[in-house]
């Protein structure tokens, strides 16, 4: 983040990697001092997950999902218009 503004839009960063349980627990311990989840502080937390739904729910709150849907919808509309026009 280039700067911090208390009234600015909050930014979320999610990273994912394959790790052993011991590596994940070590990462949790290393970030525990910065994991206070207070909205006005910069904070960093680590969570361990397993299975095919790993990290599924954490991405539902981001705004990029809506942006991606708009891009997909516009792309489909443009494709339909082009196919109809050149028929």
Secondary structure by P-SEA (a helix, b strand, c coil): ccccccccbbbbbbbbbbbcaaaaaaaaaaaccccccccccbbbbbbbbbccccccccccccaaaaaaaaaaaaaaaaaaaaaaaac
